[in-house]
Amino acid sequence: MSILREMSSCSLCSLPTPEEPVTADDVEGRFCCRGCSEVSATLEGRQPATTIVSRVPVRISVFPD
């Protein structure tokens, strides 16, 4: 016997959500991941849960040294 579950989609990107979607108390919607939840929160004007404090420079070269 097969039990089919109704797939819900992410409120931001429309991808399928996991069995227990990502949710947040201060953001409306059901999300596929924390990233979509944070982007939605930012778009609604809330500060994201985490902030990038510093960035590490990366050297990229198309020619070998």
C-alpha positions as CSV (number, residue, x, y, z in Angstrom):
1,M,0.0,0.0,0.0
2,S,1.4,3.4,-1.0
3,I,0.7,6.5,1.1
4,L,1.1,9.7,-0.9
5,R,1.8,12.9,0.9
6,E,0.8,16.2,-0.6
7,M,4.0,18.1,-1.5
8,S,4.1,21.7,-0.3
9,S,6.3,24.2,-2.0
10,C,8.7,26.8,-0.6
11,S,7.0,30.2,-0.2
12,L,10.1,31.9,-1.8
13,C,11.5,29.7,-4.5
14,S,8.7,27.2,-5.1
15,L,10.9,24.2,-4.6
16,P,9.4,21.2,-2.7
17,T,9.7,21.6,1.1
18,P,11.0,18.8,3.3
19,E,8.6,16.7,5.3
20,E,8.9,19.3,8.1
21,P,9.3,22.6,6.3
22,V,11.6,25.4,7.7
23,T,9.5,28.0,9.5
24,A,10.3,31.1,11.6
25,D,8.1,32.9,14.2
26,D,8.7,36.3,12.6
27,V,8.4,35.3,9.0
28,E,5.2,34.1,7.2
29,G,5.6,31.1,5.0
30,R,7.0,27.5,4.7
31,F,10.5,27.2,3.3
32,C,12.7,24.5,1.7
33,C,15.8,25.7,3.6
34,R,17.0,28.3,6.1
35,G,18.5,30.3,3.3
36,C,15.0,30.9,1.8
37,S,13.7,31.8,5.2
38,E,16.5,34.3,5.8
39,V,16.0,35.9,2.3
40,S,12.3,36.2,2.9
41,A,12.9,37.8,6.3
42,T,15.3,40.3,4.7
43,L,12.8,41.1,2.0
44,E,10.2,41.7,4.8
45,G,12.6,44.1,6.5
46,R,13.7,41.9,9.4
47,Q,17.4,41.6,10.2
48,P,18.8,38.2,9.3
49,A,19.7,35.8,12.1
50,T,23.3,35.7,11.2
51,T,25.6,38.5,9.9
52,I,28.9,38.1,8.0
53,V,31.5,39.9,10.2
54,S,34.5,39.7,7.9
55,R,35.4,38.3,4.5
56,V,38.5,36.4,3.6
57,P,40.1,37.5,0.3
58,V,40.4,34.7,-2.3
59,R,43.0,34.7,-5.0
60,I,41.9,33.2,-8.2
61,S,44.2,32.7,-11.1
62,V,43.5,31.2,-14.6
63,F,47.3,30.6,-15.1
64,P,49.2,28.1,-13.0
65,D,52.0,29.5,-10.8
